[in-house]
Amino acid sequence: MNLEIASIIVSRSIPDWYFVPIFLGFVGISIAGRYWRFFTQWLWGIRGRDWTSLSALVDIVTVVEQTEQGRGQRTTIGYLATLTYFYRNPELQSGDYCRMFDEEADAQDWAASYKGRTVMVHVDPRDPSHSVLRKEEL
């Protein structure tokens, strides 16, 4: 009996619209978690556009299947292609540039097209270990 009274009080005291911001918050956190890498890459790209440009060599390229756990099964959500580049300022430093693809073959082709190429990266004048390869520079 007490449980029934408590459920009636709670259901009448909290309006349905109250849960909408909470639901949207959970959705936002889920999306942010999945795309955090791309958001930070974009943010650094904006910050780094006025940094000093240096030549870098794309030496390592990788493609990794990205999955998420569904109800009892793993689902492929895409393929993450990563270009790892190296530059000297004055010591050897490295950085990454990532891009997501729907098809593995597209990711492999894109990554392979940059292997061994020289690209221009922007280096943080305050910390030479931070660099940015901007989409526009590819």
N, C-alpha and C positions, 0 to 999 in steps of 0.2 A: 504494500500500500504506500509506504513512504517513497519508494522508487517511482511509482506512478505520479505522485504529487510533485516530486522534484523534476521529472521530465516535463510535466505540464508547465511548471513555473519557468524552467529554462526555455522551453519552446515559445512561450509567450513573452518573455522578457528580452530576447535577442531577435531583432528583426532579420529577415532573410538577406537583405542587402548588406548586412554587416559582414557577411562571409565573402562577398565579392572582392574587396581589397586583399584579403588574406589569400584567396585563390589566385588572384593576379600576381601577388607577391611570389607564391610558389612557382608559378609558370615563369615569371621573370628570372628567378634564380636558376631554374632548370635551363632556360635558354642561355643565360649568361654563362653558366658553367660549361656548356657545350661550345660556345663561341668566344670564350674569354680570350683565347690566343689571338683570334683575328681582331678583336676589339683593341687589345693592347698593341698589336702590330700597326693598326690604323692610327692609334693615338701617338705612338712613337714616330710614325711617318709624318704626322702633322708637326710635331715638335722638332723633328730632325731636318726639315727642309732647308733651314738656314745654317745647318752645321757644315763643316768643312767636308768636301768630297774627296774621296780617295779611291784608287783602283783596288779591286778585290778579285780574287779568283774563286769561282764556284768549283769546289773540289769533291764534295760529297752530295749525292742526291738520293733521296729515299722516298718510297711510297708505302704508306701503312694503311691497312684497312681500318676504318673507324666503325665500331659497332656499339650498340646499346642493348642492354638486357631488357627484353620484353617479358611477357607472361610465359615463362618457361622456355624461351628461346632467345637467341641472340640475333639481332637484325643489323644488317649493314646499312649505315647511314651515309657512307661516302668513303673517299680515299684521300688521305692527307699526303700531299706531295711537299717535301721539304728540301730547300736548297741550302746547303751549308757552305758559307764562303769564308775566305781567310784574307787578312790584310795586315800590313805592318804599320804601326804608329806608336812609337818606334819599334816596339816588340810585336811579335806575332799575336794577332787577335782573331777571333772568329765571331760569326753571327749567323742567324737563320732567317729564312723567309719561307712562309708556309702558304699553301693554297689548297682549297678543298675541291674535289671533283666528284661527279656522280659515277663516272665509269673508270675502272682501273686502267684500261688502255689509254684513256685520255691523260690521266695523271702520269703514267709511265712515259708517254711521248713528250709531255710538257717538261718533265724533270730532265729527261735525257737530252732535250734540246739545249739545256743550259750547262750540262756537264763540261767542265774544262773552259768555259767562257769567262771573260773578264767583264765585270760589272762595276758600276760606280756606286759606292755606298757613302752615306753621310755619317760622320763620326762626331760624337759628343765631345766638344772641346774641354769640358770639365772632367770627363772620364773616358779615355780612349778605348776602354773595353766595351762601351755601349755604342752600337752602330745600327743604322737602319738602311735596308734596301727597299726603296720605294717602288711601288707598282709602276709608276710612270717612268722609272729608270730602266725597267726591263725592256 
